[in-house]
């Protein structure tokens, strides 16, 4: 997909499992990637992993929950790189806990990372896209935001909010030639899923149960998500906006 040559793509949560796969796929497509993550050490590991690909990679350590900092750093990046062509809001965080056993402090952290963070990135990036005549945004939500997920009540609420927000921004920004879509991973073999299951017998039973429930009979891989993200960010998806696409092996099938 070489039509992304030299396009500037901002990816949040870049150093995680799905984030790394997304960055690698964009690099393969010839894009210039701005890798955003709060974990500076993890960003350095990402850079080392992508070094053999001669990646055009800029590392941006950033707390996405800080609006003022996000606007300032994104403005600097847009100026130095000549604009921003695509934004992927991938950063996310949660812990498995029943809602009645959780606290307002926990809710606030989940909401700040999974909902407020993406709002901050939109607020910072969209003006730069508008000024240069268009752009693409892909928001990583979750099937938890479509069908719910036990132990993820507040996270599910945030991801449902991202789905609704995406549709609204897609409407508001269509006349600026900005396309905005949502990708919802299903059960994917990432650190978040490992938090739910752990390494013991319960984890093995959870993973096997998920595999049985998924029509394609396996868990998702980060690479499964990366492909649709890069496609939606490319000119090949030029007539697609406001859509929500599940990558779940058929576990969720929405018409």
C-alpha positions in Angstrom: 0.0 0.0 0.0 2.5 2.6 -1.2 0.0 5.4 -1.4 1.0 6.2 2.2 4.5 7.2 1.2 5.8 10.0 3.4 2.4 10.6 5.0 2.6 11.7 8.6 0.8 9.4 10.9 0.4 9.9 14.7 -0.2 6.7 16.6 -0.9 6.8 20.4 -0.2 3.8 22.6 2.4 3.1 20.0 4.7 0.9 22.2 2.0 -1.6 23.2 1.2 -4.9 21.4 -1.4 -3.5 18.9 0.4 -0.1 18.7 3.7 -1.8 17.7 1.9 -3.8 15.0 0.2 -0.7 13.7 3.4 1.3 13.6 5.2 -1.6 11.8 2.4 -1.8 9.2 2.5 2.0 8.5 6.3 1.9 8.2 6.0 -0.9 5.7 3.6 1.3 3.8 6.2 4.1 3.6 4.6 6.4 6.2 6.4 8.7 8.6 5.2 7.6 12.0 5.0 9.7 15.1 5.0 7.2 17.9 3.2 8.5 21.0 3.4 6.7 24.4 3.8 7.6 28.0 6.5 4.9 28.5 9.8 6.3 27.2 11.6 3.1 27.7 9.0 1.2 25.7 9.3 3.8 22.9 13.0 3.2 22.7 12.3 -0.6 22.4 9.9 0.2 19.6 12.5 2.2 17.8 15.0 -0.7 18.1 12.5 -3.2 16.8 11.7 -1.0 13.8 15.3 0.0 13.1 15.9 -2.8 10.6 13.1 -1.4 8.5 14.8 2.0 8.1 11.7 3.4 9.7 10.9 7.1 9.4 10.0 7.2 13.1 9.7 10.1 15.6 9.3 9.3 19.3 6.9 11.4 21.3 6.7 10.7 25.0 3.4 12.2 26.1 0.7 11.8 28.7 -2.4 12.0 26.5 -4.7 13.0 29.4 -3.0 16.4 29.7 -4.8 18.6 27.2 -2.4 21.6 27.3 0.6 19.3 26.8 -1.1 17.4 24.0 -2.0 20.6 22.1 1.5 22.0 22.5 3.4 18.9 21.5 1.1 18.0 18.6 1.4 21.6 17.3 5.2 21.3 17.4 5.1 18.0 15.5 2.8 19.4 12.8 5.0 22.4 12.3 8.2 20.4 12.1 6.9 17.7 9.8 4.7 19.9 7.6 1.3 18.7 8.9 -0.4 15.6 10.0 -2.2 13.3 7.5 -3.6 10.6 9.9 -4.3 10.0 13.5 -4.7 6.6 15.2 -6.0 6.8 18.7 -4.9 3.4 20.1 -3.8 4.1 23.7 -6.0 2.4 26.3 -5.9 1.0 29.8 -8.1 -1.1 32.1 -8.0 -3.6 35.0 -10.6 -6.4 35.4 -12.9 -5.5 38.3 -16.6 -5.8 38.9 -18.2 -2.4 38.9 -19.5 -2.5 42.5 -16.0 -3.3 43.7 -14.5 -0.3 41.9 -13.9 3.2 43.1 -14.4 6.7 41.6 -10.6 7.1 41.5 -10.5 4.0 39.3 -13.3 5.3 37.1 -11.5 8.6 36.6 -8.3 7.0 35.5 -10.1 4.7 33.0 -12.1 7.6 31.6 -9.0 9.9 31.4 -7.0 7.4 29.4 -9.7 5.8 27.2 -12.1 8.7 26.6 -10.5 12.1 27.5 -7.2 11.2 25.9 -8.7 10.6 22.5 -10.8 13.8 22.8 -7.5 15.7 23.5 -5.9 14.2 20.4 -8.8 15.1 18.2 -8.8 18.7 19.6 -5.1 19.0 18.9 -4.9 17.3 15.5 -8.1 18.2 13.7 -7.3 21.9 13.2 -4.1 21.0 11.4 -6.0 18.6 9.2 -8.6 21.2 8.4 -6.0 23.8 7.5 -4.3 21.5 5.0 -7.6 20.3 3.4 -8.2 16.9 4.9 -7.0 13.8 6.8 -7.9 10.5 8.3 -8.6 9.4 11.9 -9.0 5.8 13.1 -10.1 5.4 16.7 -9.5 2.0 18.4 -12.5 1.2 20.5 -13.4 -2.3 21.5 -16.3 -4.8 21.1 -16.8 -4.2 24.8 -18.2 -0.9 23.6 -20.7 -2.6 21.4 -21.9 -5.6 23.4 -20.5 -5.0 27.0 -17.9 -7.0 28.9 -18.1 -8.3 32.5 -15.4 -6.8 34.6 -15.0 -3.9 32.2 -18.0 -1.6 32.9 -16.3 1.8 32.8 -14.0 0.7 30.0 -17.0 -0.4 28.0 -18.7 2.9 28.7 -15.7 4.7 27.4 -15.4 2.6 24.3 -19.1 3.0 23.6 -18.6 6.7 23.9 -15.7 6.6 21.4 -18.0 4.9 18.9 -20.6 7.6 19.2 -18.0 10.4 19.3 -16.4 9.0 16.1 -19.7 9.1 14.2 -20.4 12.7 15.3 -16.9 13.9 14.4 -17.2 12.1 11.0 -20.4 14.2 10.4 -18.9 17.4 11.6 -15.7 17.1 9.6 -16.9 15.5 6.4 -17.1 18.9 4.7 -13.4 19.3 5.5 -12.5 16.1 3.7 -11.7 14.4 7.0 -12.7 10.7 7.4 -13.2 9.3 10.9 -13.8 5.6 11.6 -13.7 3.2 14.5 -12.0 -0.2 14.7 -13.2 -2.6 17.5 -10.9 -5.4 18.4 -12.4 -8.5 19.9 -10.5 -10.8 22.2 -6.9 -10.1 21.2 -3.7 -11.7 22.6 -2.3 -8.6 24.3 -1.2 -7.6 27.8 -4.7 -6.4 28.7 -6.2 -9.9 28.0 -3.3 -11.4 30.0 -4.3 -9.2 32.9 -7.8 -10.8 32.9 -6.6 -14.4 32.6 -3.1 -14.5 34.2 -0.7 -17.3 33.6 -2.4 -20.0 35.7 -5.2 -22.5 35.2 -7.9 -19.9 35.1 -6.1 -18.1 32.2 -5.8 -21.3 30.2 -9.5 -22.0 30.7 -10.4 -18.4 29.7 -8.3 -18.5 26.5 -9.7 -21.9 25.5 -13.2 -20.8 26.2 -12.8 -17.7 24.0 -11.3 -19.8 21.2 -14.3 -22.1 21.3 -16.7 -19.1 21.2 -14.9 -17.4 18.3 -16.1 -18.8 14.9 -12.5 -18.6 13.5 -11.4 -20.6 16.6 -8.4 -18.5 17.7 -7.7 -15.3 19.5 -6.9 -12.2 17.6 -3.3 -11.1 17.0 -2.2 -7.4 17.0 -1.4 -7.8 13.3 -5.0 -8.6 12.6 -6.0 -5.1 13.8 -3.1 -3.3 12.1 -4.2 -4.2 8.5 -7.7 -2.6 8.7 -6.3 0.5 10.5 -3.8 1.1 7.7 -6.5 0.5 5.0 -8.9 3.0 6.6 -6.1 5.5 6.8 -5.3 5.2 3.1 -6.9 6.7 0.0 -8.3 3.2 -0.8 -10.9 3.9 1.9 -11.6 7.3 0.5 -15.4 6.9 0.6 -15.6 5.3 4.1 -16.4 7.4 7.1 -18.4 7.1 10.3 -18.1 3.3 10.3 -17.5 0.9 13.2 -15.7 -2.3 12.1 -15.2 -5.3 14.5 -12.0 -7.4 14.2 -13.2 -10.3 16.3 -13.0 -13.5 14.3 -16.8 -13.4 13.9 -17.5 -13.3 17.6 -19.5 -10.2 17.0 -21.4 -9.8 13.7 -23.1 -6.5 13.2 -25.2 -5.6 10.2 
